[in-house]
């Protein structure tokens, strides 16, 4: 029958059931692997032109004409249940907006990026409980997450007897799409019919999660393995399909989430339902601390900068995905990356000479994936 796979957040004991790997890897589902650990941009200082209704003078604050630190404390005192009030207050004055947008951003993060910099692994149910990636568990987790469940603890069997504790420990399903919608809905519901068009545009800017990209290489979105100080660039992934880049997303699959999935799978059995000869079931990033952020954060964010030198493994990771898609779904690949003679290619069937050239082409493809520029700087 083949084994079934579950995406697990070890830190939060949350999971997403994905079924057979060969089915999920070719569908859009892995794009969730972008949303879950992707940290939206921090809000930029508010310096846009001011609407006529929107005062920019601190003297117009009246009783709230207070020092910056005091105003910050006022916003911080607004709890989650009343976060809409923070938005109302921020909309009244440019000076207050500059302070209030930080409070709203801090609250937004509890709805977005729920798996940011946490240990993520995609586990097959043929996993033997003691066959885990090295050093992924903390000392106080060993008893509850390593080893196999006993007969009394489990009422179902896996290929190796009782299922692993890790596979069964994370039974809480994560519903990230619901939480994102909940964030927006609380504002739209509370403010319906109460704001002008200009105010509503301001509100949208205040509560929007910003995953945009300005097209510069130093701000390119990347998938990071904090544990190993490695990363994969979205631009390198986009070259697989020749697609545009939209923040951490690409306009066609496979995208960054698909590449990330190939790096975090783990099982004791190599049955993956994927036509790939490599050790897909022993992912080098399995169980490690994962984040999706931008290149500049590797030096500007202390948590990343303290790791020292980061290594770009885009070429290696994307080459693995290329090999999988060349066999399983070559139609979505950029034409020059399809194997010669493939039915999705317009070239004639290969000759003996073509077969020889084809093996050389596969090696050359790896280099082609990391060269050149990819257009596209759209914002979400």
LINQUIJO-V564214 format. One record per backbone hydrogen bond with DSSP energy under -1.0 kcal/mol. CO is the residue of the C=O (numbers start at 1). NH is the residue of the N-H. Records with the same first field share a line. If there is no record, write none. Layout:
CO: NH, NH
This chain:
4: 125
5: 18
6: 123
7: 16
8: 121
9: 13, 14
13: 172
14: 9
15: 174
16: 7
19: 5
20: 24
21: 25
24: 27
28: 31
29: 32
30: 33
31: 34, 35
32: 36
36: 115
37: 292
51: 54
55: 94
57: 60
58: 61
59: 62
61: 64
62: 65
64: 66
67: 71
68: 72
69: 73
70: 74
71: 75
72: 76
73: 77
75: 78
79: 82
80: 83
82: 85
83: 87
84: 88
85: 89
86: 90
87: 91
89: 92
93: 97
94: 98
96: 100
97: 101
99: 103
100: 104
101: 105
102: 106
103: 107
104: 108
105: 109
107: 110
108: 111, 112
113: 116
115: 118
118: 290
119: 10
120: 287
121: 8
122: 266
123: 6
124: 127
128: 131
129: 147
133: 136
138: 141
141: 145
142: 146
147: 165
150: 154
158: 161
161: 158
163: 149
164: 168
165: 169
169: 171
172: 15
175: 179
176: 180
177: 181
178: 182
179: 183
180: 184
181: 185
182: 186
184: 188
185: 189
186: 190
187: 191
191: 194
196: 200
197: 201
198: 202
199: 203
200: 204
201: 205
202: 206
203: 207
204: 208
210: 41
216: 219
217: 220
220: 295
221: 234
222: 293
223: 232
224: 291
225: 229, 230
229: 311
230: 225
231: 313
232: 223
233: 237
234: 238
235: 239
237: 240
238: 242, 243
240: 334
244: 251
246: 249
249: 246
255: 259
256: 260
257: 261
258: 262
260: 263
261: 264
263: 285
264: 122
265: 283
266: 124
274: 276
278: 280
279: 282
281: 267
283: 286
285: 288
288: 120
289: 226
290: 117
291: 224
292: 39
293: 222
294: 297
295: 298
296: 299, 300
297: 301
301: 305
302: 306
304: 307
305: 308
311: 231
313: 317
314: 318
315: 319
316: 320
317: 321
318: 322
319: 323
320: 324
321: 325
322: 326
324: 328
325: 329
329: 332
330: 333
334: 337
335: 338
339: 342
342: 345
351: 355
352: 356
353: 357
354: 358
355: 359
356: 360
357: 361
358: 362
359: 363
360: 364
361: 365
364: 368
365: 369
367: 370
